[in-house]
Amino acid sequence: MKFNRDQAIRVLRRFLILFFCVWGLVWLSIRAVEKQPNDRNIVDKCLLAAASVPETVKLWFSVKSTGLEHQEFVMNTEPGLARLGELSDIQHLNNHLYLLYYRYEGTDTGSVYLQNIKTGEVAHTWHVPLRKIFADIQGLKQEVKADFEAQEISVSLDKRLPNNLAAIRILSPIIGDDMSLIFHCGVLGYMYKLDKKSDLLWKSEELVHHSIELDDDGNIWTCSVDLRHSLAKNLRFREDAVLCLDAEGKRLHFYSLSDMFSNNGLLQTLLEATPATTMPDGPYRDPYHLNNVLPVKRDGKFWKKGDLFLSLRDKSAIVQFRPQDGSIVWYQQGPWLAQHDINIVTESTISVFNNNVSFTSWDWSDIQGGSSNIAFFNFSDKTTEYFGNGLFVSTTEGRQTQTVDDWILVEETNKGRYLFIDSLGNVRCQFYIPYHNEPSHAMSPNWARLYLKSGSEFLLQE
């Protein structure tokens, strides 16, 4: 009996030693993560390099408590799917195409890269101030929660904002003058501009979301919200708006969608006559869901320079708005469904990323027709042609970019994949952005941009 008791004591002692060692490692690692990079000593750096325990623990609790993803996809091992920069064997793939994209890199680090798709050469890197952005998001979360509880705003927004660094999306990055970088942080937040050396130049005062586009004057067009709009407060829905900032982040123009439609006699058609989406996680009526504001840069047969094309996902509608006189020149609902990303293709044709999703259920796993596609609408004869059926599926997001070689780069955002499709509808290659600590997994796409290197310049492909 004495032998068994002594053995049990020894086992318990070893267990306690092991427990306290592991707990000490976790505690020291968490302290190291919480320190600013410049304040970390050699022990802190060794702990961070040796283990990702605190990140894993914090991320697990955050994901479980909020339902937010940490932007990692497990990729299928289908033939021909390569990592970004490992496509040197692909014939006819342009050697001068670069992807501008964001990648989270663990702990408090994330960067935006301008990288050659074929060779992997990195032309430039911007380091994103994730800690600063995270602090801004947490402040915004408390502000909108307090406003909702005080009935100052009529929609609940705080649960839709990320609770951890890994979940922050650096969305829709675009290069400005002097290799500056403009981006925002996902579903709702502020816009930021970094200089070439990654120093923060400014943060917008207004809240923004979804697309970022530049006009020929360097002004920034994006999607915003008007949370205190009187009609939206009375009817309890989220009011989207078009926002224009100058290159210094100062507001130039702001157009509420409800005011825009009311002034053009379309409020009943585009708001009252169709249902306002109600999210299952609480009071969140989102009747418009503006996701793209595209400024027209040159005259065409059916538009003028300065016009704006707007994509309203929850109306399956494209709207052509003329800020010069406040008029809606044209709009059409369908045949696209829950669409994103409008491009001007010719002087009389636009293309639309057609998610092709039915709004009859919140389970969007079943897509009508079995796939998404790109819809080409011809204003001359009012016809729509579809491209890429059966090649890709993306339910709630997606981008499409024309290249100088008449190929199209598709961002299959909800699957973590990019595809180059030629003019005949053949997939010429497909690739993904490797996740930082698991290269066989993909980093979630965040509306990356395509650039063509011409001499020392990088030209945006649209």
Legacy VTK file of the C-alpha trace (Angstrom):
# vtk DataFile Version 3.0
C-alpha trace
ASCII
DATASET POLYDATA
POINTS 462 float
0.000 0.000 0.000
2.875 2.362 0.848
4.495 1.652 -2.548
1.325 2.543 -4.417
0.915 5.770 -2.439
4.485 6.837 -3.112
4.067 6.045 -6.803
0.899 8.111 -6.973
2.679 11.028 -5.273
5.533 10.852 -7.778
3.078 10.814 -10.710
1.165 13.739 -9.244
4.383 15.691 -8.639
5.492 15.178 -12.257
2.092 16.171 -13.524
2.135 19.376 -11.464
5.665 20.231 -12.643
4.620 19.654 -16.242
1.425 21.671 -15.767
3.224 24.673 -14.275
5.929 24.521 -16.957
3.330 24.519 -19.700
1.332 27.256 -18.002
4.499 29.310 -17.552
5.285 28.914 -21.256
1.766 30.001 -22.169
1.895 32.994 -19.811
5.320 34.150 -21.022
4.266 33.684 -24.648
1.103 35.736 -24.147
3.160 38.487 -22.515
5.516 38.406 -25.513
2.647 38.727 -27.963
1.171 41.666 -26.080
4.424 43.619 -26.140
5.226 45.978 -28.972
7.867 44.536 -31.358
10.510 47.041 -30.238
9.973 46.137 -26.560
10.569 42.393 -26.963
13.751 40.926 -25.487
15.618 37.855 -26.712
13.498 35.515 -24.573
10.301 36.984 -26.024
11.582 36.578 -29.574
12.639 32.986 -28.949
9.247 32.131 -27.483
7.438 33.627 -30.485
9.710 31.818 -32.894
9.436 28.486 -31.054
5.719 28.356 -30.445
2.450 29.914 -31.524
0.599 28.821 -28.376
-0.880 32.198 -27.393
-1.944 32.969 -30.927
-3.624 29.597 -31.268
-5.373 29.849 -27.906
-6.547 33.428 -28.431
-7.612 32.718 -31.989
-9.555 29.596 -30.970
-11.517 31.454 -28.290
-12.130 34.406 -30.607
-13.365 32.255 -33.461
-15.561 30.163 -31.174
-17.076 33.222 -29.513
-17.618 35.364 -32.608
-17.942 32.916 -35.486
-15.373 34.913 -37.456
-13.006 33.091 -39.760
-9.288 33.557 -39.573
-8.980 33.674 -43.336
-7.531 30.244 -44.028
-8.783 27.812 -46.682
-7.943 24.121 -46.947
-7.278 23.735 -50.657
-8.247 20.764 -52.794
-5.316 18.905 -54.298
-6.624 19.248 -57.832
-4.131 19.021 -60.702
-2.696 22.310 -61.886
-3.426 24.296 -58.724
-0.196 26.102 -57.848
1.019 28.605 -55.302
1.371 32.235 -56.290
4.785 32.786 -57.900
5.235 29.138 -58.896
3.767 29.312 -62.389
6.956 29.634 -64.447
6.021 26.540 -66.469
2.743 28.059 -67.694
3.206 28.981 -71.341
1.753 32.256 -72.610
1.218 33.584 -69.047
2.403 37.175 -69.140
5.755 37.659 -67.387
4.854 41.183 -66.230
1.605 40.636 -64.314
1.715 41.411 -60.591
-0.859 40.709 -57.892
-1.422 43.276 -55.138
-2.722 41.291 -52.173
-2.824 41.093 -48.370
-1.507 38.230 -46.264
-1.749 37.783 -42.516
1.597 36.510 -41.186
0.933 35.561 -37.586
0.776 37.345 -34.195
0.447 41.071 -34.979
1.958 41.064 -38.467
0.337 41.452 -41.873
1.642 42.789 -45.175
0.464 43.809 -48.608
2.630 42.482 -51.426
3.031 43.481 -55.063
4.256 40.159 -56.431
4.906 38.724 -59.877
2.324 36.012 -60.412
4.557 33.866 -62.592
8.034 34.180 -61.067
7.279 35.147 -57.466
9.445 38.293 -57.570
8.218 40.794 -54.956
8.358 44.335 -56.343
7.231 46.022 -53.127
5.938 45.282 -49.634
3.849 47.416 -47.292
3.657 46.431 -43.610
0.159 46.978 -42.261
-0.251 48.552 -38.771
-2.523 45.786 -37.511
-2.349 46.876 -33.871
-3.485 50.385 -34.777
-6.300 49.029 -36.950
-7.354 46.568 -34.244
-7.567 49.391 -31.682
-9.683 51.422 -34.124
-12.023 48.469 -34.666
-12.466 47.869 -30.944
-13.266 51.539 -30.415
-15.765 51.441 -33.258
-17.312 48.263 -31.853
-18.013 49.939 -28.503
-19.300 53.085 -30.189
-21.844 51.391 -32.469
-22.953 49.055 -29.679
-23.656 52.022 -27.400
-25.445 53.897 -30.213
-27.632 50.884 -30.993
-28.560 50.347 -27.332
-29.390 54.063 -27.045
-31.505 53.774 -30.238
-29.336 56.371 -31.978
-28.901 53.946 -34.876
-31.338 51.269 -35.956
-29.016 48.409 -36.961
-26.769 46.197 -34.841
-23.212 46.315 -36.174
-20.833 45.400 -33.357
-21.123 41.624 -33.787
-20.092 41.955 -37.421
-16.697 43.436 -36.540
-13.643 41.197 -35.945
-12.489 40.315 -32.445
-8.939 39.277 -33.289
-6.024 40.393 -35.424
-6.121 37.325 -37.651
-9.704 38.032 -38.690
-9.025 41.592 -39.884
-9.422 41.853 -43.632
-7.203 44.338 -45.449
-9.644 44.738 -48.294
-9.485 46.151 -51.811
-5.892 47.504 -51.694
-4.944 49.909 -54.463
-1.751 51.809 -55.260
-1.834 55.612 -55.245
0.767 58.169 -56.265
4.409 57.621 -55.238
3.706 53.951 -54.425
1.369 54.828 -51.577
-1.190 52.215 -50.559
-4.907 52.749 -49.885
-7.087 50.116 -48.203
-9.721 49.543 -45.531
-10.315 46.824 -42.972
-13.256 44.772 -44.126
-16.980 44.662 -43.466
-17.046 48.153 -41.924
-14.289 50.421 -40.703
-11.989 53.258 -41.683
-9.905 53.805 -44.789
-6.137 54.061 -44.410
-3.293 55.352 -46.575
0.340 54.293 -46.140
3.322 55.821 -47.880
5.945 53.816 -49.737
7.763 53.086 -46.466
4.569 51.856 -44.738
4.187 54.960 -42.574
0.560 55.933 -41.935
-0.394 59.102 -43.828
-4.046 59.345 -42.799
-7.158 57.555 -41.600
-10.580 58.558 -42.901
-13.156 60.127 -40.610
-15.963 58.314 -42.435
-16.772 54.613 -42.213
-16.280 52.675 -45.438
-16.772 49.164 -46.803
-16.364 47.022 -49.933
-14.744 48.447 -53.075
-12.153 51.202 -53.510
-11.681 52.843 -56.917
-9.649 55.828 -58.122
-10.729 58.339 -60.763
-8.378 60.146 -63.140
-7.907 62.997 -60.659
-6.678 60.681 -57.914
-9.931 60.951 -55.941
-11.083 57.863 -54.070
-14.599 56.461 -54.598
-15.924 53.921 -52.137
-18.984 52.633 -50.258
-20.037 54.195 -46.970
-22.991 54.287 -44.557
-25.336 56.945 -43.195
-26.382 55.338 -39.904
-28.414 58.346 -38.753
-30.371 58.863 -41.965
-33.939 59.742 -40.918
-35.698 57.287 -43.224
-33.335 54.483 -42.278
-33.899 55.170 -38.571
-37.673 55.255 -38.977
-37.833 52.065 -41.062
-34.958 50.405 -39.168
-32.557 49.539 -41.960
-28.939 50.173 -42.881
-28.510 53.173 -45.201
-25.647 52.772 -47.674
-24.021 55.761 -49.359
-21.469 56.684 -52.024
-18.394 58.458 -50.647
-15.662 60.362 -52.471
-12.413 61.368 -50.728
-9.542 63.366 -52.130
-5.960 62.053 -52.096
-5.510 63.487 -48.579
-8.528 61.640 -47.205
-10.832 64.670 -47.052
-14.487 64.228 -47.957
-15.515 65.690 -51.315
-18.914 64.075 -52.001
-21.425 61.963 -50.100
-24.606 60.557 -51.677
-27.159 58.650 -49.601
-28.747 55.926 -51.732
-32.252 56.573 -50.396
-31.927 60.289 -51.185
-30.553 59.442 -54.623
-33.473 57.136 -55.397
-36.074 59.457 -53.878
-34.854 62.395 -55.980
-35.202 60.257 -59.091
-38.639 58.791 -58.293
-37.228 55.308 -57.659
-37.571 54.918 -53.906
-40.620 52.666 -54.180
-38.994 50.573 -56.903
-35.590 50.116 -55.284
-36.554 50.137 -51.607
-40.204 49.738 -50.746
-41.299 47.278 -53.449
-38.652 44.649 -52.705
-37.836 43.025 -49.355
-35.140 44.336 -47.053
-32.880 41.478 -46.075
-33.032 40.487 -42.416
-29.929 38.751 -41.120
-30.458 35.808 -38.742
-28.111 37.255 -36.082
-30.327 40.098 -34.983
-31.660 43.461 -36.188
-29.754 43.965 -39.402
-31.927 44.989 -42.341
-29.743 45.599 -45.368
-31.966 46.490 -48.341
-29.270 47.739 -50.730
-25.905 46.184 -49.853
-23.828 48.518 -52.010
-20.608 46.698 -52.896
-19.033 48.560 -55.828
-18.747 52.215 -56.885
-17.038 52.463 -60.277
-16.156 55.939 -61.626
-16.271 56.281 -65.414
-12.929 57.597 -66.672
-13.813 58.365 -70.299
-16.899 58.995 -72.412
-18.670 56.081 -74.064
-21.738 55.766 -76.228
-24.007 55.407 -73.191
-22.104 57.144 -70.380
-20.034 60.209 -69.665
-16.783 60.687 -67.829
-17.643 61.248 -64.160
-20.666 58.913 -64.150
-20.756 56.217 -61.478
-21.808 52.587 -61.855
-23.175 51.169 -58.593
-23.686 47.512 -57.691
-26.510 46.763 -55.231
-26.191 43.122 -54.271
-29.447 42.760 -52.345
-31.432 44.246 -55.232
-29.479 42.356 -57.928
-29.335 45.811 -59.516
-26.801 47.905 -61.422
-27.366 51.686 -61.318
-25.758 54.377 -63.487
-25.650 57.634 -61.512
-24.562 61.045 -62.820
-23.281 63.201 -59.916
-23.100 66.259 -62.165
-26.865 66.698 -62.057
-27.903 64.052 -59.521
-29.734 61.939 -62.106
-30.017 58.190 -62.466
-29.352 57.670 -66.155
-30.072 53.936 -66.205
-30.635 50.997 -63.915
-31.480 47.341 -64.320
-32.333 44.501 -61.940
-30.995 41.171 -63.229
-30.499 38.918 -65.059
-27.450 38.886 -62.742
-28.109 37.764 -59.164
-26.328 39.094 -56.028
-23.624 40.506 -58.279
-20.282 42.238 -57.560
-17.493 44.094 -59.374
-18.499 46.057 -62.472
-15.978 46.722 -65.254
-16.257 48.806 -68.416
-15.170 46.602 -71.321
-15.932 48.663 -74.445
-17.644 51.987 -75.133
-21.007 50.191 -74.998
-20.443 47.068 -72.845
-19.956 46.435 -69.135
-19.069 43.202 -67.363
-20.381 42.089 -63.977
-19.213 39.362 -61.605
-22.460 37.397 -61.452
-22.513 35.397 -58.219
-25.731 33.832 -59.516
-27.157 33.302 -56.029
-30.807 33.067 -55.033
-32.057 35.092 -52.056
-34.765 32.555 -51.220
-32.629 31.021 -48.458
-29.813 32.084 -46.153
-28.087 28.812 -46.968
-26.262 30.008 -50.063
-24.488 26.723 -50.696
-26.925 25.956 -53.508
-26.231 28.289 -56.439
-28.699 28.528 -59.279
-27.317 26.871 -62.378
-24.466 25.288 -60.433
-21.921 28.070 -60.865
-21.118 31.748 -60.901
-20.135 33.510 -64.123
-19.291 36.848 -65.705
-22.191 38.673 -67.358
-21.458 40.993 -70.290
-24.247 43.520 -70.847
-24.419 45.345 -74.197
-26.192 48.710 -73.955
-26.674 48.878 -77.733
-29.011 45.911 -78.059
-29.771 45.303 -74.332
-28.480 41.726 -74.494
-26.523 39.799 -71.865
-23.955 37.105 -72.597
-22.407 34.848 -69.977
-18.807 33.720 -69.693
-17.165 31.075 -67.499
-20.175 28.943 -66.613
-19.100 25.856 -64.696
-15.569 27.109 -64.060
-15.917 28.852 -60.689
-18.338 29.339 -57.800
-18.334 32.223 -55.328
-21.467 32.924 -53.335
-21.038 36.241 -51.527
-17.988 37.929 -53.097
-15.847 37.886 -56.229
-13.755 39.948 -58.652
-12.976 39.822 -62.365
-10.205 41.678 -64.180
-9.518 41.999 -67.899
-5.857 41.713 -68.959
-3.917 43.093 -71.940
-3.779 39.539 -73.322
-7.585 39.218 -73.460
-7.487 36.870 -70.517
-9.641 37.342 -67.429
-8.364 36.926 -63.886
-11.153 35.642 -61.628
-10.914 35.884 -57.857
-13.038 33.049 -56.502
-13.127 34.799 -53.150
-15.221 32.279 -51.244
-12.983 29.394 -52.307
-9.517 30.961 -51.930
-8.600 30.496 -55.586
-7.583 32.593 -58.597
-8.093 31.531 -62.212
-6.794 32.882 -65.504
-9.359 32.196 -68.234
-8.594 32.906 -71.890
-11.001 34.477 -74.393
-12.214 31.027 -75.497
-13.260 30.088 -71.971
-10.321 27.804 -71.189
-8.725 27.844 -67.740
-5.056 28.504 -68.501
-3.840 28.281 -64.906
-5.027 28.533 -61.315
-3.241 29.515 -58.128
-3.659 30.545 -54.488
-1.881 32.693 -51.887
-0.165 30.398 -49.330
-1.218 30.796 -45.718
1.650 31.991 -43.538
2.197 28.889 -41.401
0.691 26.237 -43.672
1.756 26.663 -47.321
-0.605 23.929 -48.516
-3.520 26.077 -47.278
-4.658 29.344 -48.854
-4.888 32.822 -47.444
-8.372 34.209 -47.966
-8.470 36.534 -50.986
-9.271 40.118 -50.055
-10.209 41.640 -53.405
-6.690 41.686 -54.808
-5.669 43.927 -57.733
-3.865 43.072 -60.943
-1.042 45.309 -62.211
1.013 45.227 -65.402
4.647 46.284 -65.119
5.625 48.597 -67.986
9.167 49.851 -67.647
9.384 51.170 -64.093
5.619 51.785 -63.801
2.843 49.525 -62.567
-0.406 49.973 -64.513
-3.694 48.951 -62.917
-5.617 46.385 -64.948
-9.401 46.807 -64.777
LINES 1 463
462 0 1 2 3 4 5 6 7 8 9 10 11 12 13 14 15 16 17 18 19 20 21 22 23 24 25 26 27 28 29 30 31 32 33 34 35 36 37 38 39 40 41 42 43 44 45 46 47 48 49 50 51 52 53 54 55 56 57 58 59 60 61 62 63 64 65 66 67 68 69 70 71 72 73 74 75 76 77 78 79 80 81 82 83 84 85 86 87 88 89 90 91 92 93 94 95 96 97 98 99 100 101 102 103 104 105 106 107 108 109 110 111 112 113 114 115 116 117 118 119 120 121 122 123 124 125 126 127 128 129 130 131 132 133 134 135 136 137 138 139 140 141 142 143 144 145 146 147 148 149 150 151 152 153 154 155 156 157 158 159 160 161 162 163 164 165 166 167 168 169 170 171 172 173 174 175 176 177 178 179 180 181 182 183 184 185 186 187 188 189 190 191 192 193 194 195 196 197 198 199 200 201 202 203 204 205 206 207 208 209 210 211 212 213 214 215 216 217 218 219 220 221 222 223 224 225 226 227 228 229 230 231 232 233 234 235 236 237 238 239 240 241 242 243 244 245 246 247 248 249 250 251 252 253 254 255 256 257 258 259 260 261 262 263 264 265 266 267 268 269 270 271 272 273 274 275 276 277 278 279 280 281 282 283 284 285 286 287 288 289 290 291 292 293 294 295 296 297 298 299 300 301 302 303 304 305 306 307 308 309 310 311 312 313 314 315 316 317 318 319 320 321 322 323 324 325 326 327 328 329 330 331 332 333 334 335 336 337 338 339 340 341 342 343 344 345 346 347 348 349 350 351 352 353 354 355 356 357 358 359 360 361 362 363 364 365 366 367 368 369 370 371 372 373 374 375 376 377 378 379 380 381 382 383 384 385 386 387 388 389 390 391 392 393 394 395 396 397 398 399 400 401 402 403 404 405 406 407 408 409 410 411 412 413 414 415 416 417 418 419 420 421 422 423 424 425 426 427 428 429 430 431 432 433 434 435 436 437 438 439 440 441 442 443 444 445 446 447 448 449 450 451 452 453 454 455 456 457 458 459 460 461
